[in-house]
Structures are given as structure tokens and as C-alpha cells.
Amino acid sequence: MSTFLSKAEVSELTGRKQRLKQIQQLASMNIDFTIDAFGWPKVLRKLVETRLGLSSSKLQEQEPILFNR
């Protein structure tokens, strides 16, 4: 499993497909992110899982969260 959410997962999280709109939505949601060399937002998977209410002990026990594709 990747350290970062995939582009599809970021799109599902933000409800946006365009990178600028994703960046704006992530900022409005107060979700920390960085920008890759191609201008796409990169979001740490663990940050999102923690924000959605999974504790670190539950993370080890549960299946990974998969967004609808």
C-alpha cells in the first residue's frame, strides 16, 4: 500500500477531478498536502485515515480504506 493516496482517491476525497480544484478543496477541508513535480496534490494516507477516526491500533487491525472508483 502506498504512503500517499492515489489520484483517484484524492479525487474521491475532494469530489474534484482538476488538480487546482483538488488543491482548493483540500485547503478548505484543512487537509495537509504537498504538490508533486507535476502540480498534483499528494496526501498522506495515514493522515486521512486518522482524520476519519481510525486510531493507530485500529489501522493495524483493519483492511485498508478503499474509495469507490
KENU-619996 format. One line per field, with one value per atom (N, C-alpha, C, O): residue number from 1; residue in three letters; z, y negated, x negated; atom name. Coordinates in nm, 4 decimals, decimal comma, padded with zeros to 6 digits, always signed. Each point is the difference from the previous one (the first is absolute). Layout:
% KENU-619996
n = (NUM:...)
res = (ALA:...)
up = (Z:...)
north = (Y:...)
east = (X:...)
atom = (CA:...)
END
This chain:
% KENU-619996
n = (1:1:1:1:2:2:2:2:3:3:3:3:4:4:4:4:5:5:5:5:6:6:6:6:7:7:7:7:8:8:8:8:9:9:9:9:10:10:10:10:11:11:11:11:12:12:12:12:13:13:13:13:14:14:14:14:15:15:15:15:16:16:16:16:17:17:17:17:18:18:18:18:19:19:19:19:20:20:20:20:21:21:21:21:22:22:22:22:23:23:23:23:24:24:24:24:25:25:25:25:26:26:26:26:27:27:27:27:28:28:28:28:29:29:29:29:30:30:30:30:31:31:31:31:32:32:32:32:33:33:33:33:34:34:34:34:35:35:35:35:36:36:36:36:37:37:37:37:38:38:38:38:39:39:39:39:40:40:40:40:41:41:41:41:42:42:42:42:43:43:43:43:44:44:44:44:45:45:45:45:46:46:46:46:47:47:47:47:48:48:48:48:49:49:49:49:50:50:50:50:51:51:51:51:52:52:52:52:53:53:53:53:54:54:54:54:55:55:55:55:56:56:56:56:57:57:57:57:58:58:58:58:59:59:59:59:60:60:60:60:61:61:61:61:62:62:62:62:63:63:63:63:64:64:64:64:65:65:65:65:66:66:66:66:67:67:67:67:68:68:68:68:69:69:69:69)
res = (MET:MET:MET:MET:SER:SER:SER:SER:THR:THR:THR:THR:PHE:PHE:PHE:PHE:LEU:LEU:LEU:LEU:SER:SER:SER:SER:LYS:LYS:LYS:LYS:ALA:ALA:ALA:ALA:GLU:GLU:GLU:GLU:VAL:VAL:VAL:VAL:SER:SER:SER:SER:GLU:GLU:GLU:GLU:LEU:LEU:LEU:LEU:THR:THR:THR:THR:GLY:GLY:GLY:GLY:ARG:ARG:ARG:ARG:LYS:LYS:LYS:LYS:GLN:GLN:GLN:GLN:ARG:ARG:ARG:ARG:LEU:LEU:LEU:LEU:LYS:LYS:LYS:LYS:GLN:GLN:GLN:GLN:ILE:ILE:ILE:ILE:GLN:GLN:GLN:GLN:GLN:GLN:GLN:GLN:LEU:LEU:LEU:LEU:ALA:ALA:ALA:ALA:SER:SER:SER:SER:MET:MET:MET:MET:ASN:ASN:ASN:ASN:ILE:ILE:ILE:ILE:ASP:ASP:ASP:ASP:PHE:PHE:PHE:PHE:THR:THR:THR:THR:ILE:ILE:ILE:ILE:ASP:ASP:ASP:ASP:ALA:ALA:ALA:ALA:PHE:PHE:PHE:PHE:GLY:GLY:GLY:GLY:TRP:TRP:TRP:TRP:PRO:PRO:PRO:PRO:LYS:LYS:LYS:LYS:VAL:VAL:VAL:VAL:LEU:LEU:LEU:LEU:ARG:ARG:ARG:ARG:LYS:LYS:LYS:LYS:LEU:LEU:LEU:LEU:VAL:VAL:VAL:VAL:GLU:GLU:GLU:GLU:THR:THR:THR:THR:ARG:ARG:ARG:ARG:LEU:LEU:LEU:LEU:GLY:GLY:GLY:GLY:LEU:LEU:LEU:LEU:SER:SER:SER:SER:SER:SER:SER:SER:SER:SER:SER:SER:LYS:LYS:LYS:LYS:LEU:LEU:LEU:LEU:GLN:GLN:GLN:GLN:GLU:GLU:GLU:GLU:GLN:GLN:GLN:GLN:GLU:GLU:GLU:GLU:PRO:PRO:PRO:PRO:ILE:ILE:ILE:ILE:LEU:LEU:LEU:LEU:PHE:PHE:PHE:PHE:ASN:ASN:ASN:ASN:ARG:ARG:ARG:ARG)
up = (+00,0000:+00,0000:+00,0000:+00,0722:-00,1525:-00,0158:+00,1224:+00,0710:-00,0481:+00,1076:-00,0290:+00,0916:-00,2193:-00,0413:-00,0643:-00,0557:+00,0632:-00,0719:-00,1503:-00,0454:-00,0305:-00,1458:-00,0514:+00,0744:-00,2012:-00,0596:+00,0076:+00,0265:-00,0497:+00,0060:+00,1419:+00,0173:+00,0831:+00,1390:+00,0392:+00,0711:-00,1176:+00,0283:-00,0675:+00,0579:-00,1790:-00,0714:+00,0761:+00,0126:+00,0378:+00,0769:+00,1299:+00,0386:+00,0279:+00,1264:-00,0197:+00,0795:-00,1851:-00,0222:-00,0817:+00,0072:-00,0851:-00,0908:-00,1226:-00,0715:+00,0466:-00,1115:-00,0848:+00,0513:-00,1819:-00,0903:-00,0427:-00,0234:+00,0134:-00,0402:+00,1177:+00,1133:-00,1417:+00,1102:+00,0759:+00,1225:-00,1908:+00,0713:+00,0916:+00,1127:-00,1597:+00,0817:+00,1183:+00,1096:-00,1318:+00,1095:+00,1064:+00,1194:-00,1625:+00,0923:+00,0811:+00,1217:-00,1892:+00,0694:+00,1005:+00,1116:-00,1505:+00,0882:+00,1205:+00,1125:-00,1352:+00,1112:+00,0997:+00,1212:-00,1735:+00,0881:+00,0803:+00,1189:-00,1837:+00,0713:+00,1030:+00,0966:-00,1172:+00,0930:+00,1104:+00,0883:-00,0938:+00,0961:+00,0011:+00,1058:-00,2233:-00,0141:-00,0550:-00,1072:+00,1816:-00,0432:-00,1236:-00,0128:-00,0776:-00,1228:-00,0512:+00,0462:-00,1414:-00,0700:-00,1491:-00,0408:-00,0379:-00,1452:-00,0629:+00,0324:-00,1227:-00,0661:-00,1163:-00,0267:-00,0412:-00,1083:-00,1183:-00,0823:+00,0735:-00,1102:+00,0405:-00,0798:+00,2034:+00,0465:+00,0652:+00,0296:-00,0063:+00,0620:+00,1511:+00,0480:+00,0281:+00,1458:+00,0455:-00,0547:+00,1540:+00,0604:+00,1461:+00,0740:-00,0340:+00,1353:+00,0672:-00,0577:+00,1778:+00,0744:+00,0362:+00,0548:-00,0852:+00,0289:+00,1507:+00,0409:+00,0389:+00,1452:+00,0568:+00,0930:-00,1482:+00,0444:-00,0221:+00,0888:-00,2067:-00,0314:+00,0872:+00,0514:-00,0345:+00,0837:+00,1431:+00,0636:-00,0124:+00,1351:+00,0106:+00,0973:-00,1974:+00,0002:-00,0093:+00,0495:-00,1126:-00,0121:+00,1248:+00,0036:+00,0992:+00,1274:+00,0305:+00,0986:-00,1778:+00,0294:+00,0863:-00,0370:+00,1507:+00,0840:-00,0582:-00,0853:+00,1298:-00,0535:+00,0301:-00,0797:+00,1926:+00,0304:-00,0936:-00,0426:+00,0104:-00,0926:-00,1425:-00,0768:+00,0418:-00,1340:-00,0263:-00,1113:+00,2132:-00,0169:-00,0117:-00,0625:+00,1218:+00,0021:-00,1214:-00,0406:-00,0179:-00,1025:-00,1403:-00,0232:-00,0698:-00,1412:-00,0413:+00,0639:-00,1671:-00,0448:-00,0519:-00,0518:+00,0666:-00,0492:-00,1508:-00,0481:-00,0250:-00,1453:-00,0396:+00,0373:-00,1131:-00,0487:-00,1255:-00,0728:+00,0463:-00,1225:-00,1203:-00,0005:-00,1003:-00,1201:-00,1127:-00,1092)
north = (+00,1171:-00,1171:-00,1241:-00,0070:-00,0883:-00,1219:-00,0907:+00,0019:-00,0794:-00,0975:-00,1132:-00,0589:+00,0297:-00,1086:+00,0536:+00,1097:-00,1870:+00,0343:-00,0070:-00,0811:+00,1657:-00,0052:-00,1222:-00,0622:+00,0285:-00,1106:+00,0265:-00,0909:+00,2152:+00,0365:-00,0188:-00,0461:+00,0813:-00,0147:-00,1468:-00,0387:-00,0431:-00,1435:-00,0588:-00,0840:+00,1283:-00,0454:+00,0384:-00,0808:+00,2029:+00,0463:-00,0791:-00,0373:+00,0121:-00,0737:-00,1429:-00,0503:-00,0145:-00,1409:-00,0206:-00,1058:+00,2067:-00,0169:-00,0812:-00,0484:+00,0330:-00,0809:+00,0818:+00,0872:-00,1157:+00,0700:-00,0868:+00,0518:-00,1821:-00,0900:-00,0265:-00,0183:+00,0165:-00,0126:-00,1311:-00,0003:-00,1113:-00,1260:+00,0047:-00,0493:+00,1074:+00,0131:+00,0940:-00,0237:+00,1314:+00,0908:-00,0745:+00,0154:-00,0955:-00,0772:-00,0963:-00,0108:-00,0584:-00,0930:+00,0729:-00,0479:+00,1622:+00,0759:+00,0552:-00,0067:+00,0610:+00,0507:-00,1112:+00,0205:-00,1394:-00,1138:-00,0388:-00,0301:+00,0308:-00,0360:+00,1055:-00,0303:+00,1549:+00,1097:+00,0076:+00,0853:-00,1750:-00,0022:+00,1319:+00,0482:+00,0098:+00,1224:-00,0377:-00,0595:+00,0947:-00,0302:+00,0804:+00,1163:-00,1786:+00,0659:-00,0689:-00,1081:+00,1715:-00,0594:+00,0095:+00,0694:-00,1384:+00,0013:+00,0755:-00,0264:+00,1208:+00,0736:-00,0817:-00,1107:+00,1646:-00,0702:-00,0321:-00,0856:+00,1540:-00,0211:-00,0883:-00,0228:-00,0268:-00,0912:+00,0662:-00,0677:+00,1990:+00,0723:+00,0036:+00,0132:-00,0248:+00,0074:+00,1430:+00,0958:-00,0830:+00,1290:-00,0053:-00,0908:+00,1896:+00,0045:+00,1292:+00,1081:-00,1198:+00,1183:+00,0848:-00,0507:+00,1782:+00,0938:+00,0039:-00,0030:+00,0095:+00,0112:-00,1227:+00,0125:-00,1305:-00,1215:+00,0103:-00,0329:+00,0784:+00,0119:+00,1069:-00,0202:+00,1332:+00,1066:-00,0477:+00,0325:-00,1083:-00,0530:-00,1009:+00,0011:-00,0880:-00,1000:+00,0642:-00,0558:+00,1727:+00,0678:+00,0808:+00,0693:-00,0789:+00,0588:+00,1334:+00,0634:-00,0180:+00,1263:-00,0271:-00,0807:+00,1467:-00,0144:+00,0844:+00,0853:-00,1077:+00,0758:+00,1492:+00,0823:-00,0458:+00,1426:+00,0617:+00,1144:-00,1886:+00,0495:+00,0105:+00,0865:-00,1739:+00,0041:+00,1337:+00,0523:+00,0024:+00,1261:+00,1171:+00,1010:-00,1132:+00,1090:+00,0021:+00,1069:-00,2235:-00,0104:+00,0086:-00,0224:+00,0554:-00,0030:-00,1459:-00,0896:+00,0629:-00,1367:-00,0619:+00,0698:-00,1995:-00,0708:-00,0157:-00,0525:+00,0972:-00,0147:-00,0883:+00,0257:-00,1301:-00,0893:+00,0605:+00,0717:-00,0990:+00,0476:-00,0573:-00,1166:+00,1983:-00,0473:-00,0181:-00,0393)
east = (-00,0837:+00,0837:-00,0887:-00,0995:+00,1364:-00,0778:+00,0116:+00,1006:-00,2027:-00,0014:+00,0983:+00,0575:-00,0393:+00,0888:+00,1263:+00,0000:+00,1083:+00,1224:-00,0272:-00,0807:+00,1480:-00,0118:+00,0767:+00,0758:-00,0959:+00,0758:+00,1494:+00,0787:-00,0400:+00,1423:+00,0547:+00,1128:-00,1918:+00,0434:+00,0113:+00,0927:-00,1875:+00,0073:+00,1242:+00,0689:-00,0414:+00,1192:+00,1264:+00,0920:-00,0873:+00,1160:+00,0140:+00,1108:-00,2218:+00,0012:+00,0496:+00,0794:-00,1262:+00,0326:+00,1264:+00,0624:-00,0243:+00,1134:-00,0374:+00,0878:-00,2161:-00,0506:-00,0964:-00,0703:+00,0673:-00,0910:-00,1190:-00,1092:+00,1300:-00,1082:-00,0933:+00,0446:-00,1741:-00,0962:+00,0138:-00,0120:+00,0368:+00,0162:+00,1218:-00,0052:+00,1132:+00,1213:-00,0245:+00,0509:-00,1296:-00,0344:-00,0800:+00,0254:-00,1209:-00,0835:+00,0862:-00,0156:+00,1059:+00,0890:+00,0890:+00,0200:+00,0326:+00,0888:-00,0754:+00,0496:-00,1689:-00,0805:-00,0306:+00,0067:-00,0407:-00,0285:+00,1240:-00,0099:+00,1271:+00,1229:+00,0394:+00,0700:-00,1152:+00,0276:-00,1058:+00,0080:-00,1074:-00,1112:-00,0760:-00,0403:+00,0210:-00,0780:-00,1373:-00,0109:-00,0928:-00,1365:-00,0350:+00,0385:-00,1114:-00,0424:-00,1248:-00,0367:-00,0275:-00,1125:+00,0311:+00,0931:-00,1704:+00,0196:-00,1163:-00,1158:+00,1457:-00,1077:-00,0565:+00,0467:-00,1457:-00,0685:+00,0914:-00,0325:+00,1466:+00,0938:+00,1178:+00,0909:-00,0921:+00,1032:+00,1202:+00,0985:-00,1043:+00,1114:-00,0184:-00,1126:+00,2221:-00,0109:-00,0289:+00,0546:-00,1399:-00,0334:+00,0429:-00,0378:+00,1173:+00,0557:-00,0455:+00,0114:-00,0622:-00,0418:+00,1212:+00,0979:-00,1045:+00,1083:+00,0299:+00,1160:-00,2190:+00,0183:+00,0717:+00,0797:-00,1075:+00,0677:+00,1505:+00,0787:-00,0394:+00,1425:+00,0647:+00,1100:-00,1770:+00,0554:+00,0179:+00,1003:-00,1947:+00,0090:+00,1140:+00,0754:-00,0628:+00,1071:+00,1379:+00,0979:-00,0898:+00,1284:+00,0347:+00,1017:-00,1872:+00,0337:-00,0636:+00,0377:-00,1316:-00,0674:-00,1220:-00,0854:+00,0763:-00,1182:-00,1122:+00,0245:-00,1452:-00,1134:+00,0127:-00,0450:+00,1049:+00,0179:+00,1038:-00,0157:+00,1207:+00,1019:-00,0557:+00,0421:-00,1362:-00,0585:-00,0675:+00,0057:-00,0690:-00,0697:+00,0969:-00,0324:+00,1510:+00,0960:+00,0925:+00,0455:-00,0171:+00,1020:-00,0565:-00,1188:+00,2071:-00,0328:-00,0231:+00,0551:-00,1336:-00,0199:+00,1305:+00,0871:-00,0761:+00,1172:-00,0146:-00,1004:+00,1993:-00,0005:+00,1160:+00,1145:-00,1441:+00,1036:+00,0603:-00,0687:+00,1951:+00,0632:-00,0721:-00,0395:+00,0229:-00,0703:+00,0943:-00,0411)
atom = (N:CA:C:O:N:CA:C:O:N:CA:C:O:N:CA:C:O:N:CA:C:O:N:CA:C:O:N:CA:C:O:N:CA:C:O:N:CA:C:O:N:CA:C:O:N:CA:C:O:N:CA:C:O:N:CA:C:O:N:CA:C:O:N:CA:C:O:N:CA:C:O:N:CA:C:O:N:CA:C:O:N:CA:C:O:N:CA:C:O:N:CA:C:O:N:CA:C:O:N:CA:C:O:N:CA:C:O:N:CA:C:O:N:CA:C:O:N:CA:C:O:N:CA:C:O:N:CA:C:O:N:CA:C:O:N:CA:C:O:N:CA:C:O:N:CA:C:O:N:CA:C:O:N:CA:C:O:N:CA:C:O:N:CA:C:O:N:CA:C:O:N:CA:C:O:N:CA:C:O:N:CA:C:O:N:CA:C:O:N:CA:C:O:N:CA:C:O:N:CA:C:O:N:CA:C:O:N:CA:C:O:N:CA:C:O:N:CA:C:O:N:CA:C:O:N:CA:C:O:N:CA:C:O:N:CA:C:O:N:CA:C:O:N:CA:C:O:N:CA:C:O:N:CA:C:O:N:CA:C:O:N:CA:C:O:N:CA:C:O:N:CA:C:O:N:CA:C:O:N:CA:C:O:N:CA:C:O:N:CA:C:O:N:CA:C:O:N:CA:C:O:N:CA:C:O:N:CA:C:O)
END
